Amino acid sequence: MYRIRVNDSLIKDDCRVNAWNTEGAPYVVDLRIGGLSGANGFKDTITDTVTPDFKVRRSQGEIMMNSVSLTKITRKTDNVDFSFGPDNPGWGTLKLSGHWPILWQKEASALPANVGTLTNDAKGSTLLKCYEKVASSDAMGLVTVVEGRKTLGMLASPFMRADNLLKKMVGRKLNLIARGATAAQAAASAWLEYRLGWKPLLYEIQQYMTAYGNRVDHFYRPVRLTARSSWESSYGGSQDYSGNTAWVDSVLMKVEVSQKTKVASGVLYELVDASFEAAEQRRLGLRLSDVPAALWELIPLSFVVDRFISVGTWLNAITPKPGVRYLGHWTTTITDRTDRHFVVRARKNSGTYPELYYDNAGGVFEKRIFSYIREPNPLPPAWPTVNHRELGFQQKLDHISLIVAKLKSF
């Protein structure tokens, strides 16, 4: 059963019109113009699910995942005074007062067109990362075993390729062009040996130290755990637009939009290790369920693919893991958006010849919308998700170095 609660304190628009003819006698007095939306105040709406005997059932260990939707709307509108004239031969002087910025504004978005797509993709990617973390290994033992020979060779001759290229680079028989090319190859080779050789090795050692410190003694006893992942992003922009034209001939408005979005997912599960050996295999990444991810890791340049499409994360997420019982999952989306509409120019035409223009400016209508939406047990993505994040400087340097290294073959 769904329950909706609303707390509304929005006041109605208050816009007044006063006009005087050329003799000073008013012919329109205190005319009120009302809009559909409130000018100031707030409105909160909460939609949730009512579960009978919730506390009793929760105390008995029952897991209940319900949907929740919360929306908070806050409005602020300046009280402005505009005067058009004076002494127009046709209609005298026109004065407008009240919350005119909200009456003249229109719904206009200055955000990038792909904001909705990025948020929806983030829901799938965060959920996949959660499933990847479920009963995850502390180290990739299978990869270490297969790559052991290359690791020993690197330890025996550190920076061997870069050193050979540097020796050629300083040779007197090379011309300037060849030296420049060799210098680039030497730098690229040295960088790749550090990024793809030494840095992963140090990280691998750290993983095994972590695995050693995470030894457990809760065999045959299930442990309830939660895997979490989140994504955050900020957007902003501005644009000019033609507003509504109540009691004026043209209105130029400007809207400034800022939005922060956070997507967070979680997976609740129980883990039980059948024996000490099973726990050790899980921590060291030596289970049968670790084979698909290890095979992908061993493919040359698979890490480059993962920077754009999360194949490795997807393989870890969909592979069944022994000793795991899933209890439920959820995704939460939090959006905080503020739109500020400025009156850049409100223009009134004289309607006479020669035509005159009376301009006024000023006043802001601000609307803030905060929303919180929790979705229980959404369907996980069936395919790897796209990574929309920007590449870092070191990652870009990796790609440049790989291109330079490949150019040597040409």
Secondary structure, 3 states (H helix, E strand, C coil): CEEEEEEECCEECCEEEEEECCCCCEEEEEEEECCCCEEEEEEEEEEEECCCCHHHHHHCCCCCCCCEEEEEEEEEECCEEEEEEEEECCCEEEEEEECHHHHHCCCCCCCCCCHHHHHHHHHHHHHHHHHHHCCCCCCCHHHHHHCHHHHHHHHHCCCHHHHHHHHHHCCCCCCHHHHHHHHHHHHHHHHHHHHHHHHHHHHHHHHHHHHHHCCCCCCCCCEEEEEEEEEEEEEEEEEEEECCCCCCCEEEEEEEEEEEEEEEEEEEEEECCCCHHHHHHHHHCCCHHHHHHHHHHHCCCHHHHHCCECHHHHHHHHCCCCCEEEEEEEEEEEEEEEEEEEEEEEEEECCCCCCCEEEECCCEEEEEEEEEEEEECCCCCCCCCECCCCCCHHHHHHHHHHHHHHHCCC
